[in-house]
Amino acid sequence: MSSHQESPFKGKTGIKRLINAFGYSLDGLRAAYRHEDAFRQLTLLAVVLIPLALFVVPASPLARALLVASSLATLIIELFNSAIEAAVDHTSLERHPLAKRAKDMGSAAQLLGLVNLTLVWGLVLLA
């Protein structure tokens, strides 16, 4: 028996795999929105900021792209942060220095994402 065994949960290949992956992605977005306050808050922020970036803020196309990308980046980072927290909590709810480190690093990533969002928006608006 091989030590590199495939997961029994591996899906189909080709177009069926793409369809399944899309469904799993939608499931993930729904789960994040349903269970994560921070994701809901960042979604609301993105719902406000992205239309502003596209239709209101007087900026070049590149600046608009940076505004939208920085807004979407906070959502992406929060998905990873929430996934880390869920995986750690699934493993054990006991306090452990490595669990704390993993969760703190995910939180730090989101902090940097929000700093980036603030800097990008500030620089574009002040330019």
Beta strands, then each sheet from edge to edge (+ up, - down):
end
